[in-house]
Amino acid sequence: MRTSVTLLLALAAGAGLAHEGVENPAVMARMELMKDIGAATGTLGEMVKGEVAFDAGRAAAARAALVEAANRVPALFEARESDPKSEARPAVWEDWDGFLAQAEAMQAATRGLETGSAAALRASFADLGKSCRACHEDYRLKD
């Protein structure tokens, strides 16, 4: 669990650096969405790790942002847009059905987040980490 939280926080931290110099607006929109996902995930991850006190209101807001963002993923990746700064692998479009399956897994994981208590959040957060990690392994360029 700690590995998932640490990985998600690291991914969120690096997202801002990758946006510099992006020229394609469609790619920028995808990157901004991933940055938003990283920020909301980071908020929850800090609570899970105990770095900040659990706050049910903030947790619920982060969950809502994740649910909304997860629902936008397929539409933002549908067109095969490119940019030298893009981190999307060609596999996104070459294996579109697989990518959609990963997007659906993320949507399910975000809907499954329980934000009523710190314990409930901890118990449900791992599924989000697994979903993000699986998609990034298959569809995101590695540094």
Short mmCIF file of the C-alpha atoms (twelve columns), coordinates in Angstrom:
data_MODEL
# 
_entry.id   MODEL 
# 
loop_
_atom_site.group_PDB 
_atom_site.id 
_atom_site.type_symbol 
_atom_site.label_atom_id 
_atom_site.label_alt_id 
_atom_site.label_comp_id 
_atom_site.label_asym_id 
_atom_site.label_seq_id 
_atom_site.Cartn_x 
_atom_site.Cartn_y 
_atom_site.Cartn_z 
_atom_site.pdbx_PDB_model_num 
ATOM 1   C CA . MET A 1   0.000   0.000  0.000   1 
ATOM 2   C CA . ARG A 2   2.754   2.476  0.895   1 
ATOM 3   C CA . THR A 3   4.431   1.762  -2.435  1 
ATOM 4   C CA . SER A 4   1.213   2.618  -4.295  1 
ATOM 5   C CA . VAL A 5   0.805   5.862  -2.382  1 
ATOM 6   C CA . THR A 6   4.443   6.840  -2.914  1 
ATOM 7   C CA . LEU A 7   4.232   6.026  -6.632  1 
ATOM 8   C CA . LEU A 8   1.044   8.046  -7.081  1 
ATOM 9   C CA . LEU A 9   2.533   11.036 -5.275  1 
ATOM 10  C CA . ALA A 10  5.707   10.846 -7.382  1 
ATOM 11  C CA . LEU A 11  3.676   10.737 -10.592 1 
ATOM 12  C CA . ALA A 12  1.687   13.753 -9.459  1 
ATOM 13  C CA . ALA A 13  4.820   15.727 -8.615  1 
ATOM 14  C CA . GLY A 14  6.429   15.164 -12.009 1 
ATOM 15  C CA . ALA A 15  3.387   16.088 -14.040 1 
ATOM 16  C CA . GLY A 16  3.997   19.836 -13.989 1 
ATOM 17  C CA . LEU A 17  7.468   19.554 -15.465 1 
ATOM 18  C CA . ALA A 18  6.278   17.694 -18.557 1 
ATOM 19  C CA . HIS A 19  3.893   20.453 -19.697 1 
ATOM 20  C CA . GLU A 20  6.556   22.959 -20.670 1 
ATOM 21  C CA . GLY A 21  6.751   23.456 -24.428 1 
ATOM 22  C CA . VAL A 22  3.640   21.484 -25.403 1 
ATOM 23  C CA . GLU A 23  2.241   22.950 -28.630 1 
ATOM 24  C CA . ASN A 24  -0.716  20.664 -29.451 1 
ATOM 25  C CA . PRO A 25  -3.812  21.867 -27.535 1 
ATOM 26  C CA . ALA A 26  -5.329  18.364 -27.492 1 
ATOM 27  C CA . VAL A 27  -2.178  16.932 -25.922 1 
ATOM 28  C CA . MET A 28  -2.094  19.826 -23.457 1 
ATOM 29  C CA . ALA A 29  -5.699  19.093 -22.480 1 
ATOM 30  C CA . ARG A 30  -4.771  15.445 -21.793 1 
ATOM 31  C CA . MET A 31  -1.766  16.508 -19.753 1 
ATOM 32  C CA . GLU A 32  -3.806  19.000 -17.765 1 
ATOM 33  C CA . LEU A 33  -6.360  16.284 -17.026 1 
ATOM 34  C CA . MET A 34  -3.604  13.981 -15.782 1 
ATOM 35  C CA . LYS A 35  -2.241  16.850 -13.670 1 
ATOM 36  C CA . ASP A 36  -5.696  17.296 -12.121 1 
ATOM 37  C CA . ILE A 37  -5.899  13.549 -11.466 1 
ATOM 38  C CA . GLY A 38  -2.470  13.710 -9.853  1 
ATOM 39  C CA . ALA A 39  -3.478  16.621 -7.620  1 
ATOM 40  C CA . ALA A 40  -6.657  14.929 -6.386  1 
ATOM 41  C CA . THR A 41  -4.833  11.635 -5.925  1 
ATOM 42  C CA . GLY A 42  -2.106  13.469 -4.030  1 
ATOM 43  C CA . THR A 43  -4.653  14.985 -1.667  1 
ATOM 44  C CA . LEU A 44  -6.011  11.544 -0.853  1 
ATOM 45  C CA . GLY A 45  -2.562  9.967  -0.735  1 
ATOM 46  C CA . GLU A 46  -1.374  12.463 1.859   1 
ATOM 47  C CA . MET A 47  -4.343  11.510 4.039   1 
ATOM 48  C CA . VAL A 48  -3.724  7.800  3.516   1 
ATOM 49  C CA . LYS A 49  -0.067  8.194  4.490   1 
ATOM 50  C CA . GLY A 50  -0.991  10.309 7.507   1 
ATOM 51  C CA . GLU A 51  0.965   13.306 6.228   1 
ATOM 52  C CA . VAL A 52  -2.132  15.451 6.690   1 
ATOM 53  C CA . ALA A 53  -5.114  14.890 8.932   1 
ATOM 54  C CA . PHE A 54  -8.057  13.089 7.391   1 
ATOM 55  C CA . ASP A 55  -10.723 15.557 6.318   1 
ATOM 56  C CA . ALA A 56  -13.932 13.971 5.049   1 
ATOM 57  C CA . GLY A 57  -14.935 17.099 3.130   1 
ATOM 58  C CA . ARG A 58  -11.586 17.401 1.322   1 
ATOM 59  C CA . ALA A 59  -11.541 13.675 0.679   1 
ATOM 60  C CA . ALA A 60  -15.044 13.750 -0.797  1 
ATOM 61  C CA . ALA A 61  -14.121 16.734 -2.996  1 
ATOM 62  C CA . ALA A 62  -10.987 14.941 -4.237  1 
ATOM 63  C CA . ARG A 63  -13.028 11.807 -4.938  1 
ATOM 64  C CA . ALA A 64  -15.598 13.846 -6.897  1 
ATOM 65  C CA . ALA A 65  -12.811 15.455 -8.930  1 
ATOM 66  C CA . LEU A 66  -11.342 12.017 -9.669  1 
ATOM 67  C CA . VAL A 67  -14.688 10.562 -10.736 1 
ATOM 68  C CA . GLU A 68  -15.260 13.504 -13.092 1 
ATOM 69  C CA . ALA A 69  -11.730 13.341 -14.497 1 
ATOM 70  C CA . ALA A 70  -11.821 9.572  -14.978 1 
ATOM 71  C CA . ASN A 71  -14.995 9.938  -17.014 1 
ATOM 72  C CA . ARG A 72  -13.217 12.410 -19.337 1 
ATOM 73  C CA . VAL A 73  -10.199 10.210 -20.096 1 
ATOM 74  C CA . PRO A 74  -11.593 8.227  -23.064 1 
ATOM 75  C CA . ALA A 75  -12.857 11.301 -24.921 1 
ATOM 76  C CA . LEU A 76  -9.581  13.188 -24.513 1 
ATOM 77  C CA . PHE A 77  -7.554  10.285 -25.876 1 
ATOM 78  C CA . GLU A 78  -9.936  9.255  -28.666 1 
ATOM 79  C CA . ALA A 79  -8.221  11.335 -31.344 1 
ATOM 80  C CA . ARG A 80  -4.670  10.258 -32.078 1 
ATOM 81  C CA . GLU A 81  -3.032  13.587 -31.275 1 
ATOM 82  C CA . SER A 82  0.710   13.917 -30.962 1 
ATOM 83  C CA . ASP A 83  3.295   16.336 -29.656 1 
ATOM 84  C CA . PRO A 84  7.005   15.830 -29.005 1 
ATOM 85  C CA . LYS A 85  6.263   16.343 -25.284 1 
ATOM 86  C CA . SER A 86  3.408   13.825 -25.201 1 
ATOM 87  C CA . GLU A 87  3.835   10.970 -22.765 1 
ATOM 88  C CA . ALA A 88  1.186   8.811  -24.424 1 
ATOM 89  C CA . ARG A 89  2.532   5.711  -26.138 1 
ATOM 90  C CA . PRO A 90  1.207   4.766  -29.581 1 
ATOM 91  C CA . ALA A 91  -0.196  1.696  -27.805 1 
ATOM 92  C CA . VAL A 92  -3.079  3.896  -26.613 1 
ATOM 93  C CA . TRP A 93  -4.499  3.882  -30.127 1 
ATOM 94  C CA . GLU A 94  -3.035  0.590  -31.336 1 
ATOM 95  C CA . ASP A 95  -4.746  -1.184 -28.427 1 
ATOM 96  C CA . TRP A 96  -7.749  1.097  -28.064 1 
ATOM 97  C CA . ASP A 97  -9.962  -1.605 -26.533 1 
ATOM 98  C CA . GLY A 98  -7.302  -2.352 -23.929 1 
ATOM 99  C CA . PHE A 99  -6.911  1.347  -23.172 1 
ATOM 100 C CA . LEU A 100 -10.676 1.707  -22.760 1 
ATOM 101 C CA . ALA A 101 -10.662 -1.267 -20.394 1 
ATOM 102 C CA . GLN A 102 -7.987  0.463  -18.308 1 
ATOM 103 C CA . ALA A 103 -10.005 3.698  -18.350 1 
ATOM 104 C CA . GLU A 104 -13.072 1.787  -17.175 1 
ATOM 105 C CA . ALA A 105 -11.017 0.209  -14.379 1 
ATOM 106 C CA . MET A 106 -9.968  3.682  -13.287 1 
ATOM 107 C CA . GLN A 107 -13.553 4.893  -13.391 1 
ATOM 108 C CA . ALA A 108 -14.598 1.958  -11.196 1 
ATOM 109 C CA . ALA A 109 -11.714 2.605  -8.787  1 
ATOM 110 C CA . THR A 110 -12.636 6.277  -8.425  1 
ATOM 111 C CA . ARG A 111 -16.298 5.442  -7.847  1 
ATOM 112 C CA . GLY A 112 -15.193 2.848  -5.283  1 
ATOM 113 C CA . LEU A 113 -13.233 5.324  -3.181  1 
ATOM 114 C CA . GLU A 114 -14.782 5.575  0.262   1 
ATOM 115 C CA . THR A 115 -14.246 8.904  1.947   1 
ATOM 116 C CA . GLY A 116 -16.370 8.585  5.083   1 
ATOM 117 C CA . SER A 117 -13.419 7.788  7.327   1 
ATOM 118 C CA . ALA A 118 -9.643  7.510  7.197   1 
ATOM 119 C CA . ALA A 119 -9.876  3.724  7.522   1 
ATOM 120 C CA . ALA A 120 -12.372 3.461  4.669   1 
ATOM 121 C CA . LEU A 121 -10.208 5.674  2.461   1 
ATOM 122 C CA . ARG A 122 -7.107  3.592  3.219   1 
ATOM 123 C CA . ALA A 123 -8.967  0.387  2.399   1 
ATOM 124 C CA . SER A 124 -10.284 1.668  -0.935  1 
ATOM 125 C CA . PHE A 125 -7.269  3.685  -2.109  1 
ATOM 126 C CA . ALA A 126 -5.146  0.714  -3.198  1 
ATOM 127 C CA . ASP A 127 -7.483  -0.067 -6.104  1 
ATOM 128 C CA . LEU A 128 -6.913  3.408  -7.510  1 
ATOM 129 C CA . GLY A 129 -3.154  2.952  -7.246  1 
ATOM 130 C CA . LYS A 130 -3.327  -0.387 -9.048  1 
ATOM 131 C CA . SER A 131 -5.444  1.119  -11.808 1 
ATOM 132 C CA . CYS A 132 -3.133  4.087  -12.371 1 
ATOM 133 C CA . ARG A 133 -0.001  1.956  -12.284 1 
ATOM 134 C CA . ALA A 134 -1.397  -0.619 -14.751 1 
ATOM 135 C CA . CYS A 135 -2.406  2.012  -17.273 1 
ATOM 136 C CA . HIS A 136 0.879   3.907  -16.998 1 
ATOM 137 C CA . GLU A 137 2.861   0.694  -17.458 1 
ATOM 138 C CA . ASP A 138 1.075   -0.073 -20.712 1 
ATOM 139 C CA . TYR A 139 0.256   3.319  -22.179 1 
ATOM 140 C CA . ARG A 140 2.617   5.980  -20.829 1 
ATOM 141 C CA . LEU A 141 6.156   6.617  -22.022 1 
ATOM 142 C CA . LYS A 142 8.723   6.091  -19.331 1 
ATOM 143 C CA . ASP A 143 11.481  8.546  -18.553 1 
# 
